[in-house]
Amino acid sequence: MIFNKNNFSILSPSIMGICNVTRDSFSDAGKNYKTSNALKSIKQMIKDGAQIIDIGAESTRPGSDPISYPVSYTHLTLPTKA
C-alpha cells in the first residue's frame, strides 16, 4: 500500500510513534509543544524505527478546552513543514 509516497506493508505490524504537540498533554506534560522539541522527538522516533508518526494537536484530557480548526491545523503543520 502506498500512502503519501511511502510504501507500507499491511502483511506485518508497523511501529507508530505518537507526538503530542499540545500544551497540556497528559503523556508528556507539554514537552513537545515547541516545534523544535516536537521535531527532535519525531526524529528520534524515526531513528528508533517508527514508520508512522501520529501528531496529536488537540488535547483530549478531561476538562480541556476545544480548539478551532485553524489552531489545530497550525499545530499539525508546523512540525511537518520544518
Steps between C-alpha positions, in 0.01 A plus 500: 500500500636844410409792723645849459778365275597239762466126456328324791450129533177382656641149529695577816463737794628856474649709778322829569639787705270753665602862539255718691555867419251632754594723788318280753578152370438240770767269358795740487382812690542722193859397426437512124296821490793692351556406136874447554429247777235324291742465209769363728256242640372405153854454366580276798185293440600450136855408606347249744303336217164678487344473155195712582488816711170606658509870586246586768389861460201524734487399863248233597578540869179517705401864542725624219375782282426418135706685239398640165581339167758770408684451830493121461627533142787721614598250772502220243683678220785669689689174571432365151626812319834521680 
